[in-house]
Every structure is written in C-alpha cells, then in structure tokens.
C-alpha cells in the first residue's frame, strides 16, 4: 500500500501541478477571500484550478460561495466516496474540495487518516494545473503540514498588530522547525500601496534580524467596500465587481502566480507526506495500516 501511494503521488507530480498554500497567523485577515478570488482569476486565465478547503474543522469555502454540498472531505477519509466525487464546481469552473464544519475529529487527524488523505490525492483523476490550499488560521500541526506540502506559501497579513505578530510567529515556526524558508506576502485590506509596503517593511525588519527566512511582497490588496458587498451576495468580488480596485489587484496576483516556477526536485508538493509520514516511519505505519 505504501509503494502504491508513493507511485500515485509521483504520477500526480508528473502532471506538473502547482501547489500553493494560502495561510495567515490569525483569523479575520481575509485568507479565504484571497484564495477564492485568486482561484477565479486564475481560471479566467485558462488555468484548471482546484481549491482544497483545509480548514478541516471550520470549513467555510462552500458557505462563502453559496454552494450546496452533500459530501465533503470527511466522507473521503471514511471511504464513502472518492476525492473526485466530492468536488463541486464554483464560479468560472473552479473546482472545490469542501471540508466539514464543527467536527473535532477532522481537526485532529490520526496517522492513518493522514495516509487516507494522501491516498485520496494520489488517486485524483480530475486534471488540474494548480492546487490552492486554504489552510486554517493559527499555527496548528495541520497548518504546518500543508505549508510544508506546498511549493509556495502565501502569507496573508493585515496592518494590525495581532496580524503582524501572529504572521511572524507562524513564519518562525515554519522556518526554524519545519524547513520552510520562503514566503510570499500578501498585504490585504490596505489603504494604499504605501501602507502595504510599510506593512511588509515592519514584518521583514523583524524576520531579517531573527530568522533565516526570505520574504517577498507579491500583492497589496486595497481595502474595498465592494468585497464585503460581494460576500453578502455569496459571490466573489472579481465576479460581482470585476473592475473594482480589489478585483484588479487579485487579477494582478493571479497573473504573477502564473510565472512562479514549479521546482523539479522533491521538497514541497504532496510528496512531503510520503517522505515524512510514510517513508521515514515505514515500520510504524505498516503496523497502523
């Protein structure tokens, strides 16, 4: 079974899928909005995009889009259906893997359930170009795992003291303990480009001094009342108000993301789970399985 999973992920890797984890140190910074607006903007550029709602205990991607969901990731882990069977279609044809809400067991997955998640992705039949992982807020083991699995980590930060300090805490944990050293920063809900640049400077002033981490400012998303109006309509701002300042910034971010290279060497992508969970603990996992 372990070798089957490894070979499955190698096939998945050969499809040259770009894997991006969108995270943030705290809730309320607009992480899910960034994920979905980026996804739709990428789809408008012709990319086949899959969004994984990785806030496994407090899922909200389907709610934000007003989607009717009958099956979710918990049904995949219990073997009731395949990953392909839970995918629902969102605006512009983006594909979404919904999670569940209010389920404690999904927050605390066992090693066997981690292996089940791996198997689900290794057997995915739906062709995709990009996988966007919308992580939970905070610094849980699950957030760390998904950040390690990605090729790029997008850190969403607002110009608030708690957002900056919590983002720094997550960067510290990922860089000092988990081998993630490169971070792409999205300054969200800023009043001006200058405010976004100043926010980035505040963060790098501390990370440059104390951490071995490389930060790159990739987007400044302006504060835009149309974003809230779109949320109330259960739509995305790039769909409901395509010419508004926030929409244009999301589209610019998507254009930029298309040029991010896909590394050829291991380290990142979903093979992380095979290397760290299965291959390094082969005897233990065999006992579990």
NORTA-V464965 format. One line per field, one symbol per residue. phi: phi as a letter, one per 30 degrees, with the letter a starting at -180 (. if undefined). burial: # if it has 9 or more other ideal C-beta (glycine too) atoms within 8 Angstrom, else .. A space follows every 50 residues. Layout:
phi=???
burial=???
This chain:
phi=.ddddddddddddddhddcbccbadbdiciddddedddddddddcjddcc ccdcddcbdbddddciccbcbbddddddidacdedcdcccdiidcbcdcc bicddddcddeddedddeedddcdcddbcbcccddddjbddddddddddd dbccccbcdbedddddddddddddddcbicbcbcccdchcdadddddddd deddeddddcbcbccbdcaccddbdddddddddhbcddcdbdcdeddddd ddddedddcddcddddjjhddeddddccddbedddeddd
burial=.#..##.######...##########..#################.#### #######.#######.#...#######.....#..###.##..####### ..#..##.#.#.############...############..######### #########...#############..#.#.#########....###### .###.##...#.#.#.######.#.##.###...#######..#.##### ########.#.......############.##..#..#.
